[in-house]
Amino acid sequence: MYAAVAGSLLIATSAGAAEPRLMAALGNTVLTMTDIGPKHTQVSVNDKPVFEDKESEMLSFVGAYSLKERWIALFQADTGAKDCPTRFRILEVGGPQPVVSYPFGSCSDAAQVTIDNDMLTVSMPQPAGGGDAAWTYRNGKIGRTK
C-alpha cells in the first residue's frame, strides 16, 4: 500500500515478519520501521539502525515535516500503561547524523503539530483537563514550553 503524506513524502507499508512495516522517503533519506518481535521495533535511516523501541505495545509513524534542509519524523509509542498510554519521539534527519529525542508528551494521543521557521511544536491536552501542554523541537533538542 502506498500513501502520500506531507507533500512529496512517499510511504510504503507491509506486514511481514522482519520485513519493514514502513518505508518513507524523506528527501534523499530512507526511513524504515521494522517489527523485530513483540514490543521490539527498530527504526533505521538509510539501512542503519538509529533507535529501538523495546517497551511500547506499538510504535507508529505520525508524520514527517520539512524544516529548511532537514526532515523531522514524529513517532507515537502506545505504551499499554493505564496511567500514561501514549508518548511521542522525534527523529531528525538531514544533518551530519540522525538525532533522536527522548520520549515526551502528556500521555494524550491527540497531538497537534505546528511549524514556525526552524522550530516544530507538538501540543496536546493535559490529563484531567488542565489545558494544553506543548513541547518544542529546535536545533536537535526538545523541551517543554507550555
Protein Blocks (a to p, Z undefined) as FASTA:
>chain_A
ZZdeehjaccdddfbehiafbdcdehjaccddddfbghiacddeehiafbdcfkbfbdcd
fbdcdehjbccddddddehpaklmbccddddehifbdcddddedehiabdcdddehjacc
dddddehhlapaddddeehiacdfZZ
